[in-house]
Amino acid sequence: MCRSIKTLRNTEQEATDDETRAAALQFVRKISGYRHPSQANLQVFEKAVDDIAVVSRELLGSLITRSTGR
């Protein structure tokens, strides 16, 4: 679906907040169909990006990997 979103789960280096937010932005752009939302939609667009970034960070922090035993 979103081929420009790179995988952020990496055992060598944790994804940065900027990388996580960029992936969330790409996801919201894809599902909303807006590259740049109108003023009327900007607030809900940005909230969706922020919410998805938070949930993504929670997911990445909770995943169990073989190398860390978590």
N, CA, C and O atoms as a MOPAC input file, in Angstrom:
PM7 MOZYME 1SCF
protein

 N      0.82800 1    -1.19500 1     0.00000 1
 C      0.00000 1     0.00000 1     0.00000 1
 C      0.86800 1     1.25200 1     0.00000 1
 O      0.77700 1     2.05800 1    -0.92600 1
 N      1.69900 1     1.43200 1     1.00900 1
 C      2.52500 1     2.64100 1     1.11800 1
 C      3.97700 1     2.25200 1     0.89500 1
 O      4.71800 1     2.03900 1     1.85500 1
 N      4.37600 1     2.16100 1    -0.31600 1
 C      5.71400 1     1.67400 1    -0.62800 1
 C      6.81100 1     2.62500 1    -0.19900 1
 O      7.95900 1     2.20700 1    -0.04800 1
 N      6.48500 1     3.90400 1     0.00400 1
 C      7.51700 1     4.85600 1     0.40700 1
 C      7.75800 1     4.84000 1     1.92000 1
 O      8.68300 1     5.49100 1     2.40400 1
 N      6.93900 1     4.10800 1     2.66000 1
 C      7.14300 1     4.00000 1     4.10100 1
 C      8.16100 1     2.89700 1     4.34400 1
 O      7.95300 1     1.75500 1     3.93700 1
 N      9.25600 1     3.23300 1     5.00200 1
 C     10.27300 1     2.21700 1     5.26100 1
 C      9.97500 1     1.50500 1     6.57300 1
 O      9.31700 1     2.05000 1     7.45900 1
 N     10.46900 1     0.28300 1     6.67800 1
 C     10.31000 1    -0.49400 1     7.90300 1
 C     11.10400 1     0.17600 1     9.01200 1
 O     12.28500 1     0.47900 1     8.84200 1
 N     10.45700 1     0.40600 1    10.14800 1
 C     11.12500 1     1.09400 1    11.25100 1
 C     11.62800 1     0.14200 1    12.32300 1
 O     12.41700 1     0.53800 1    13.18100 1
 N     11.18400 1    -1.10000 1    12.28400 1
 C     11.67000 1    -2.07100 1    13.26400 1
 C     13.04300 1    -2.53200 1    12.82200 1
 O     13.20200 1    -3.17000 1    11.78200 1
 N     14.02100 1    -2.19900 1    13.62700 1
 C     15.40100 1    -2.52000 1    13.30000 1
 C     16.11000 1    -2.87200 1    14.59500 1
 O     16.10300 1    -2.07600 1    15.53300 1
 N     16.71100 1    -4.02800 1    14.66500 1
 C     17.35500 1    -4.45200 1    15.90800 1
 C     18.65000 1    -3.70200 1    16.18200 1
 O     19.10700 1    -3.67100 1    17.32400 1
 N     19.24600 1    -3.10400 1    15.17600 1
 C     20.51000 1    -2.39800 1    15.36100 1
 C     20.32700 1    -0.97400 1    15.87100 1
 O     21.11500 1    -0.50500 1    16.69200 1
 N     19.31700 1    -0.29600 1    15.40300 1
 C     19.12200 1     1.10600 1    15.76200 1
 C     17.63600 1     1.40700 1    15.88400 1
 O     16.85200 1     1.09000 1    14.98900 1
 N     17.25600 1     2.02300 1    17.00300 1
 C     15.85700 1     2.37300 1    17.22700 1
 C     15.44000 1     3.50200 1    16.29200 1
 O     16.21800 1     4.41400 1    16.01300 1
 N     14.21200 1     3.42800 1    15.81800 1
 C     13.68100 1     4.47700 1    14.94300 1
 C     13.57000 1     5.78600 1    15.71600 1
 O     13.21100 1     5.79600 1    16.89400 1
 N     13.87600 1     6.87400 1    15.05100 1
 C     13.77400 1     8.18300 1    15.68500 1
 C     12.32300 1     8.66400 1    15.64900 1
 O     11.49800 1     8.12900 1    14.90900 1
 N     12.02800 1     9.67600 1    16.45700 1
 C     10.69300 1    10.27700 1    16.43400 1
 C     10.39400 1    10.86700 1    15.06000 1
 O      9.26400 1    10.78900 1    14.57900 1
 N     11.41000 1    11.45700 1    14.43000 1
 C     11.22000 1    12.03100 1    13.09300 1
 C     10.87000 1    10.95700 1    12.06300 1
 O     10.00000 1    11.16300 1    11.21700 1
 N     11.54600 1     9.81700 1    12.13800 1
 C     11.24900 1     8.72100 1    11.20600 1
 C      9.83800 1     8.17400 1    11.43100 1
 O      9.11800 1     7.87100 1    10.48000 1
 N      9.46000 1     8.05400 1    12.69300 1
 C      8.13000 1     7.55000 1    13.01700 1
 C      7.05900 1     8.51200 1    12.53500 1
 O      6.04800 1     8.08500 1    11.97700 1
 N      7.26700 1     9.80800 1    12.74400 1
 C      6.28700 1    10.80100 1    12.30300 1
 C      6.21500 1    10.85100 1    10.77100 1
 O      5.13000 1    11.00300 1    10.20900 1
 N      7.35700 1    10.72500 1    10.10000 1
 C      7.36300 1    10.72600 1     8.63500 1
 C      6.57500 1     9.54100 1     8.08600 1
 O      5.85500 1     9.68400 1     7.09800 1
 N      6.70300 1     8.37700 1     8.71400 1
 C      5.93900 1     7.20500 1     8.28600 1
 C      4.44500 1     7.43200 1     8.52500 1
 O      3.61600 1     7.07500 1     7.68800 1
 N      4.10800 1     8.02700 1     9.67000 1
 C      2.69800 1     8.32300 1     9.97200 1
 C      2.13300 1     9.31500 1     8.96000 1
 O      0.99700 1     9.16700 1     8.51100 1
 N      2.92000 1    10.32000 1     8.60200 1
 C      2.49200 1    11.31000 1     7.61300 1
 C      2.21700 1    10.64700 1     6.26600 1
 O      1.20200 1    10.93400 1     5.63200 1
 N      3.10300 1     9.77100 1     5.82900 1
 C      2.91200 1     9.07600 1     4.56000 1
 C      1.64800 1     8.21900 1     4.59300 1
 O      0.90500 1     8.15500 1     3.61400 1
 N      1.41300 1     7.56100 1     5.72900 1
 C      0.21900 1     6.72600 1     5.87300 1
 C     -1.05200 1     7.57100 1     5.77500 1
 O     -1.98300 1     7.21100 1     5.05400 1
 N     -1.09300 1     8.68400 1     6.49400 1
 C     -2.27200 1     9.55300 1     6.48100 1
 C     -2.47800 1    10.15500 1     5.08900 1
 O     -3.61300 1    10.26300 1     4.62600 1
 N     -1.40400 1    10.54400 1     4.42800 1
 C     -1.52500 1    11.05600 1     3.05800 1
 C     -2.14400 1    10.01400 1     2.14200 1
 O     -3.01000 1    10.32400 1     1.32400 1
 N     -1.69000 1     8.77900 1     2.28800 1
 C     -2.17500 1     7.70900 1     1.41600 1
 C     -3.65100 1     7.43800 1     1.64700 1
 O     -4.42700 1     7.38100 1     0.69300 1
 N     -4.05100 1     7.26800 1     2.90800 1
 C     -5.44500 1     6.88900 1     3.15000 1
 C     -6.41300 1     8.05000 1     2.98100 1
 O     -7.58400 1     7.83900 1     2.66400 1
 N     -5.93300 1     9.28800 1     3.19100 1
 C     -6.82900 1    10.44300 1     3.04700 1
 C     -6.91500 1    10.92900 1     1.60200 1
 O     -7.90200 1    11.55000 1     1.20700 1
 N     -5.87700 1    10.64100 1     0.81800 1
 C     -5.84000 1    11.13600 1    -0.55100 1
 C     -5.33800 1    12.56300 1    -0.66200 1
 O     -5.35300 1    13.14100 1    -1.74900 1
 N     -4.89300 1    13.14100 1     0.44800 1
 C     -4.37400 1    14.51600 1     0.45900 1
 C     -2.87100 1    14.51700 1     0.66300 1
 O     -2.35900 1    13.90300 1     1.59900 1
 N     -2.17100 1    15.20700 1    -0.21400 1
 C     -0.75200 1    15.44600 1     0.05300 1
 C     -0.63800 1    16.64200 1     0.99800 1
 O      0.13800 1    16.63000 1     1.95300 1
 N     -1.42700 1    17.66600 1     0.70800 1
 C     -1.53200 1    18.85800 1     1.55400 1
 C     -3.01400 1    19.12300 1     1.76000 1
 O     -3.70000 1    19.52800 1     0.82200 1
 N     -3.52500 1    18.90200 1     2.97500 1
 C     -4.95400 1    19.11000 1     3.19700 1
 C     -5.32900 1    20.58400 1     3.15500 1
 O     -4.48600 1    21.46100 1     3.34200 1
 N     -6.59400 1    20.83700 1     2.90700 1
 C     -7.09600 1    22.21500 1     2.92700 1
 C     -7.06300 1    22.74000 1     4.36200 1
 O     -6.90900 1    21.96800 1     5.30900 1
 N     -7.20600 1    24.04100 1     4.51200 1
 C     -7.26200 1    24.65400 1     5.84900 1
 C     -8.36700 1    24.01400 1     6.67700 1
 O     -8.20400 1    23.81700 1     7.88100 1
 N     -9.48700 1    23.68800 1     6.04700 1
 C    -10.61700 1    23.09200 1     6.75200 1
 C    -10.28400 1    21.71600 1     7.32600 1
 O    -10.86200 1    21.30500 1     8.33200 1
 N     -9.35800 1    21.00800 1     6.69200 1
 C     -8.99900 1    19.65600 1     7.13000 1
 C     -7.64800 1    19.56900 1     7.81700 1
 O     -7.26300 1    18.49300 1     8.27500 1
 N     -6.92500 1    20.66400 1     7.89800 1
 C     -5.56000 1    20.63300 1     8.43200 1
 C     -5.50000 1    20.12600 1     9.86600 1
 O     -4.63800 1    19.30900 1    10.19100 1
 N     -6.38200 1    20.58600 1    10.71600 1
 C     -6.33800 1    20.20600 1    12.13300 1
 C     -6.56400 1    18.70100 1    12.31700 1
 O     -5.82900 1    18.05700 1    13.06500 1
 N     -7.55700 1    18.14500 1    11.65400 1
 C     -7.82300 1    16.71400 1    11.81100 1
 C     -6.73500 1    15.87300 1    11.13200 1
 O     -6.40700 1    14.78400 1    11.60400 1
 N     -6.18700 1    16.37000 1    10.04300 1
 C     -5.09200 1    15.70000 1     9.34600 1
 C     -3.87500 1    15.59200 1    10.26500 1
 O     -3.31000 1    14.51100 1    10.43000 1
 N     -3.47600 1    16.71800 1    10.86000 1
 C     -2.31200 1    16.74300 1    11.75700 1
 C     -2.54700 1    15.90000 1    13.00700 1
 O     -1.62600 1    15.24300 1    13.49100 1
 N     -3.76900 1    15.91300 1    13.53300 1
 C     -4.08400 1    15.08800 1    14.70700 1
 C     -3.94100 1    13.61100 1    14.36800 1
 O     -3.41400 1    12.83600 1    15.16600 1
 N     -4.40800 1    13.22100 1    13.18800 1
 C     -4.28100 1    11.82900 1    12.75900 1
 C     -2.80400 1    11.43500 1    12.65700 1
 O     -2.42000 1    10.35200 1    13.09800 1
 N     -1.98800 1    12.29900 1    12.08400 1
 C     -0.54600 1    12.01400 1    11.97500 1
 C      0.05600 1    11.85300 1    13.36700 1
 O      0.79400 1    10.90000 1    13.61400 1
 N     -0.25100 1    12.77200 1    14.27300 1
 C      0.28600 1    12.70300 1    15.63700 1
 C     -0.17400 1    11.42800 1    16.34700 1
 O      0.63000 1    10.74900 1    16.98600 1
 N     -1.45600 1    11.10500 1    16.23600 1
 C     -1.99500 1     9.91500 1    16.90000 1
 C     -1.34800 1     8.63900 1    16.35900 1
 O     -0.98600 1     7.75100 1    17.13100 1
 N     -1.20600 1     8.54700 1    15.07100 1
 C     -0.60700 1     7.35600 1    14.45900 1
 C      0.87100 1     7.25200 1    14.83900 1
 O      1.37100 1     6.14800 1    15.05800 1
 N      1.56600 1     8.36700 1    14.91900 1
 C      2.97300 1     8.35200 1    15.33200 1
 C      3.10400 1     7.82200 1    16.75900 1
 O      3.99600 1     7.02200 1    17.04200 1
 N      2.22500 1     8.26100 1    17.65500 1
 C      2.26500 1     7.80000 1    19.04900 1
 C      2.02600 1     6.29100 1    19.12300 1
 O      2.77300 1     5.57100 1    19.78500 1
 N      0.99000 1     5.82300 1    18.44700 1
 C      0.66200 1     4.39900 1    18.46700 1
 C      1.79600 1     3.58500 1    17.83000 1
 O      2.10100 1     2.48200 1    18.28400 1
 N      2.40200 1     4.11800 1    16.80300 1
 C      3.51100 1     3.42800 1    16.14400 1
 C      4.70000 1     3.28600 1    17.08300 1
 O      5.33500 1     2.23300 1    17.12800 1
 N      5.00400 1     4.34700 1    17.83700 1
 C      6.10700 1     4.28600 1    18.81300 1
 C      5.79900 1     3.24900 1    19.89200 1
 O      6.68600 1     2.50700 1    20.31600 1
 N      4.54600 1     3.20000 1    20.33300 1
 C      4.14200 1     2.20200 1    21.33100 1
 C      4.32300 1     0.79200 1    20.77800 1
 O      4.82400 1    -0.09500 1    21.46900 1
 N      3.91300 1     0.59300 1    19.53400 1
 C      4.06700 1    -0.70800 1    18.89200 1
 C      5.54100 1    -1.10000 1    18.81800 1
 O      5.91900 1    -2.19800 1    19.22500 1
 N      6.36100 1    -0.20500 1    18.30000 1
 C      7.78200 1    -0.51400 1    18.14400 1
 C      8.45500 1    -0.79700 1    19.48900 1
 O      9.33900 1    -1.64900 1    19.58100 1
 N      8.02900 1    -0.07900 1    20.52400 1
 C      8.59600 1    -0.29400 1    21.85200 1
 C      8.11400 1    -1.56400 1    22.52400 1
 O      8.72500 1    -2.01900 1    23.49100 1
 N      7.04000 1    -2.13800 1    22.03600 1
 C      6.45000 1    -3.33100 1    22.64500 1
 C      6.76200 1    -4.63000 1    21.92000 1
 O      6.52000 1    -5.71200 1    22.45400 1
 N      7.29200 1    -4.53400 1    20.72400 1
 C      7.55600 1    -5.74600 1    19.94200 1
 C      8.64400 1    -6.59900 1    20.60400 1
 O      9.62400 1    -6.08000 1    21.13800 1
 N      8.44900 1    -7.88600 1    20.55700 1
 C      9.42500 1    -8.83300 1    21.09100 1
 C     10.32000 1    -9.26900 1    19.94100 1
 O      9.84000 1    -9.68000 1    18.88500 1
 N     11.62500 1    -9.17500 1    20.15800 1
 C     12.57000 1    -9.61500 1    19.13800 1
 C     13.45100 1   -10.72100 1    19.70900 1
 O     13.69200 1   -10.77700 1    20.91500 1
 N     13.91100 1   -11.56800 1    18.85900 1
 C     14.77300 1   -12.68200 1    19.29700 1
 C     16.10500 1   -12.19300 1    19.83400 1
 O     16.64600 1   -12.77100 1    20.77700 1
 N     16.63300 1   -11.13900 1    19.24700 1
 C     17.96900 1   -10.67000 1    19.63400 1
 C     17.98400 1   -10.01200 1    21.01800 1
 O     19.00000 1   -10.06300 1    21.71100 1
 N     16.87500 1    -9.40000 1    21.42300 1
 C     16.85300 1    -8.71900 1    22.72500 1
 C     16.15900 1    -9.54200 1    23.80100 1
 O     16.24200 1    -9.21100 1    24.98300 1
 N     15.48700 1   -10.59600 1    23.40900 1
 C     14.74900 1   -11.39100 1    24.37000 1
 C     13.48500 1   -10.72700 1    24.84500 1
 O     12.80600 1   -11.25200 1    25.72700 1
 N     13.15300 1    -9.59300 1    24.28800 1
 C     11.93300 1    -8.84600 1    24.61300 1
 C     10.84300 1    -9.17300 1    23.65100 1
 O      9.73900 1    -8.64000 1    23.76500 1

